[in-house]
Amino acid sequence: MTLHAVAQAGEADKPWLVFLHGFSGDCREWQSVGESLSKHPRLYVDLPGHGGSAEISVSSFDEVCHELQETLLSYNILNAWLIGYSLGGRVAMYAASQAKLAGICGLIVEGGHPGLQSDEARADRLQSDAQWAKRFRTEPLVQVFDAWYRQPVFASLTELERAELVALRADNNGPRLADMLLVTSLAVQPDLRAALSTRDYPFWYLCGERDAKFRVVAEGLVASYHLIPNAGHNAHREDPAAVAACLAQILND
């Protein structure tokens, strides 16, 4: 089975840019950034439970990566940079370091967590994600997302930005999001730091200047990283031009 995706053409000798969205996003999330990288062919993927892939069910990170691999093969993509935000960044890191996805030219992650480092932290996360999953299954999505975007990691959002995100994300399937939230929870994701430190491909990490939590994460990784000025956790939405310029610099190095 393949995932729904939107492909855009580029120069034949350039590697593909494969964009993976965050939780509750879809293939549109990265397109404003990708438009300025038009020399590269681009693929914007809907992860399982999201967008055009909402009816695709998976039970593990390995299954997510299998579906991703099948999707890339269906487009004959044999050389690609994986570019992922938040959940998409975690999928990209897992696919590159654990699933050994073929043909990876490099990895660019924005605000993705490499993994929790203690059983206590994983237990706490599982409890939290189970509570959120219950809400996604049973409550109106406008109400759930209003609470979701009031979590500390989104503290830099203005009220207008929060309202825009709530309205955008409310066009989702709550039970499908709940399923994906639990399947890809940080509680079940392995700590990927060691595997990523032995990689044989470039690894760049991006985060917003005002994203205090993920600045700490970035500083603890064996990776080059860029700070996006005046941005929070969703830097590519807050300042797509700055993120696009950062990606162009990385890809042209």
Secondary structure, DSSP 4 states (H G I P E B T S, - for coil): ----EEEE---TTSPEEEEE--TT--TTTTHHHHGGGTTS-EEEE--TTSGGGTT---SSHHHHHHHHHHHHHHTT--SEEEEEETHHHHHHHHHHHTS--TTEEEEEEES------SHHHHHHHHHHHHHHHHHHHHS-HHHHHHHHTTSGGGTT--HHHHHHHHHHHTSS-HHHHHHHHHHT-TTTSPP-HHHHHT-SS-EEEEEETT-HHHHHHHHTSSSEEEEETT--S-HHHH-HHHHHHHHHHHHH-
